[in-house]
Structures are given as structure tokens and as C-alpha cells.
């Protein structure tokens, strides 16, 4: 029980159970996707409302950190908000001290150092949230994933949340380097469809884009809706053609 309750106590086989439980909290969060395309990075989140009475706009899963960096979160919403605020402070402090924008990797490392502190000292629990950070700097476009332990990994395409396994299987098969922006978004929406019975809803899908030489932006609803509908129509056509082949056999 001491290993189970103590944030700072290793079990005999070298595990920190509280950190592992925090990862389980992330796995229960919204399916969140990040993938690179030619000249930038896209973040896609399907904010499935827990009730039909909920206003989708009131839940925010993609956040601006500074002009050229944004992130998407999955897990405990309140924990994510604290980490986003910490990232914003780190970006602003760097800009005031050095007169330039912080690099994406440096920012992610600062956030991960902050998260790691909560796994090493008693009296506080780890953050039950993970971040996918997308941004551009002088070295190009970057996509990083962080987890509650404070670890960070750079990816070409990744996912966090409840549908991670299904999404990663699709990315392993279909992702290619230097995809065009539209193709990347369609692939991301297709991956979201794999973890949803009725597919993504234009009203609950949120997309953020970081392009080299441009500021990080979140796409408006009128740009997202046509892409979602196009992907849903393509998937329905695939199902119909598949059923026709089965009937012929």
C-alpha cells in the first residue's frame, strides 16, 4: 500500500504507481491528434459533449501558448489549464529576458520540468493530463507529446486520449512525410472517425494549425465543417463499396 499511495516511493520493481494512475486519467480523456504536414503541424480534437445540453464552445481543448506555439490537451481539464498557464508564463518570461520568441523544444522542456517536480516531492499528486504541443521556430515545425511523468517525445504524428491505439494504427499505415495540409487534416479526421460510432461532428471538432512563417491559429467553424462532411461522405462511400463486394462474393 505504501508504494500505491506514495507519490515519491518506488515499488520493488521500479514503478511509481501514482504516475501510472495519472496516465490512466489521460487515457480516459478526449481523443486528441497531432500530425505534421508540409510546412507545418495540425492539432485536431473531437470534444464529445457529455450532455446534449452542453454548449460545445464552452469546452476548450486547443490553446494558444504564444504567437507561434499552441497545444492540445487530454485528461483532467483543470490540470491542463494550470499547465497551459505555466507554459504561457515561460514563453513571456523568455521573450522579456531575451527579446525573442522561445523555441518550441525549450518551452516543452520547461513544462516537463514543472510536471516532473510533482513526481519527485511529497504532498502533491502528478498532473492527470498530457499535452501535444505544436509550433514553429527558426528550426522549422515541431510536434511534441508530454505525459504526466514529465517525459517528452517528438513525433511526426501522434495521439493521446481514449482512442490513441486505434488512431496510431491508422497513422502507422497511412501517414506519409510532407503531406499537403488538406490531406493531413483529412487523415486526422478519418482517424477520429475510427474511434467514434457516428463519426466526428463539425460542431465539436476543434483544429489548430501552426505553419512556418505564420502565427498559430484555430480554424473557424465554417472552414472545419466542409472538411468533416467530405471525410464522412468518403467513409460512407467506402462502406457501401465494401458491402457490395461482400454481397457479390
Residue pairs with C-beta under 8 A, 6 or more apart in sequence:
2 9
3 9
3 10
3 11
3 12
3 15
3 17
4 17
5 18
6 18
6 122
7 16
7 18
7 19
7 118
7 119
7 121
7 122
7 124
7 125
7 126
8 16
8 119
8 120
8 121
8 122
9 16
10 16
11 17
16 119
16 149
18 119
18 125
18 126
19 119
19 126
19 148
19 149
22 75
22 125
22 126
22 127
22 128
22 148
22 149
23 130
23 147
23 148
23 149
25 75
25 76
25 128
25 129
25 148
26 74
26 75
26 128
26 129
26 130
26 147
26 148
26 160
26 161
27 161
27 162
27 164
28 75
28 162
29 73
29 74
29 75
29 76
29 129
29 130
29 160
29 161
29 162
30 45
30 46
30 47
30 48
30 61
30 74
30 161
30 162
31 45
31 46
31 74
31 159
31 160
31 161
31 162
31 163
31 164
31 167
31 192
31 195
32 43
32 44
32 45
32 61
32 72
32 73
32 74
32 132
32 159
32 160
32 161
33 43
33 44
33 45
33 72
33 132
33 157
33 158
33 159
33 167
33 188
33 191
33 192
34 41
34 42
34 43
34 44
34 72
34 132
34 134
34 143
34 145
34 155
34 157
34 158
34 159
35 41
35 42
35 44
35 143
35 156
35 157
35 158
35 171
35 175
35 179
35 184
35 187
35 188
36 42
36 141
36 143
36 156
36 157
36 177
36 179
36 184
37 178
37 179
37 180
37 181
37 183
37 184
38 178
38 179
38 180
38 181
39 141
39 181
39 211
39 212
40 136
40 141
40 181
40 209
40 210
40 211
40 212
40 214
41 134
41 135
41 136
41 141
41 142
41 143
41 209
41 210
42 134
42 181
42 184
42 185
42 188
42 207
42 208
42 209
42 210
43 62
43 70
43 71
43 72
43 132
43 134
43 207
43 208
43 209
43 210
44 72
44 185
44 188
44 189
44 192
44 205
44 206
44 207
45 61
45 62
45 72
45 74
45 205
45 206
45 207
46 192
46 196
46 200
46 201
46 204
46 205
46 206
47 56
47 59
47 61
47 204
47 205
47 206
48 196
48 204
49 56
49 59
49 204
56 203
56 204
59 77
60 206
61 72
61 73
61 74
61 206
62 70
62 71
62 72
62 206
62 207
62 208
62 218
63 70
63 71
63 72
63 73
63 84
64 70
64 216
64 218
65 71
65 84
65 87
65 88
65 91
65 107
65 133
65 135
65 216
66 88
66 91
66 92
66 95
66 101
66 102
66 107
66 216
67 101
67 215
67 216
68 101
68 135
68 136
68 137
68 210
68 215
68 216
69 87
69 91
69 102
69 104
69 107
69 133
69 134
69 135
69 136
69 210
69 216
70 133
70 134
70 135
70 208
70 210
70 216
70 218
71 84
71 87
71 131
71 132
71 133
71 134
72 131
72 132
72 134
72 206
72 208
73 80
73 83
73 84
73 129
73 130
73 131
73 132
74 80
74 129
74 130
74 132
74 160
74 161
75 127
75 128
75 129
75 130
75 148
75 160
75 161
76 127
76 128
76 129
77 129
79 127
79 128
79 129
80 129
80 131
82 127
83 111
83 114
83 115
83 127
83 129
83 131
86 110
86 111
86 114
87 107
87 110
87 111
87 133
90 102
90 107
90 110
90 111
91 101
91 102
91 107
94 100
94 101
94 102
94 106
94 107
95 101
95 102
101 137
103 137
103 138
103 139
104 133
104 134
104 135
104 136
104 137
104 142
104 144
105 142
105 144
105 154
107 133
107 135
108 133
108 144
108 146
108 152
109 152
111 131
111 133
111 146
112 146
112 150
112 151
112 152
113 150
114 150
115 126
115 127
115 146
115 148
115 149
115 150
116 149
116 150
117 150
118 124
118 125
118 126
118 127
119 126
119 148
119 149
119 150
126 148
126 149
127 148
128 148
129 148
130 145
130 146
130 147
130 148
130 160
131 145
131 146
132 143
132 144
132 145
132 146
132 158
132 160
133 142
133 143
133 144
133 145
133 146
134 141
134 142
134 143
134 144
134 208
134 210
134 216
135 141
135 142
135 210
135 216
136 142
136 210
136 211
136 212
136 213
136 214
140 212
141 210
141 211
141 212
142 154
143 154
143 155
143 156
143 157
143 158
144 152
144 153
144 154
144 155
145 152
145 153
145 155
145 158
145 160
146 152
156 175
156 177
157 171
157 175
158 168
158 171
159 167
159 168
159 171
159 191
162 195
163 191
163 192
163 194
163 195
163 196
166 191
166 194
166 195
167 191
167 192
167 194
167 195
170 187
170 190
170 191
170 194
171 187
171 191
174 187
174 190
175 187
179 187
181 209
181 211
182 227
185 207
185 227
186 227
186 230
186 231
186 234
189 200
189 205
189 227
189 228
189 231
190 231
190 234
190 235
192 199
192 200
192 205
193 199
193 200
193 231
193 232
193 235
199 228
199 231
199 232
199 235
200 228
200 231
200 232
201 228
202 221
202 224
202 225
202 228
202 229
203 221
205 224
205 228
206 218
206 224
207 218
207 219
207 224
208 216
208 217
208 218
208 219
209 216
209 217
209 218
209 219
210 216
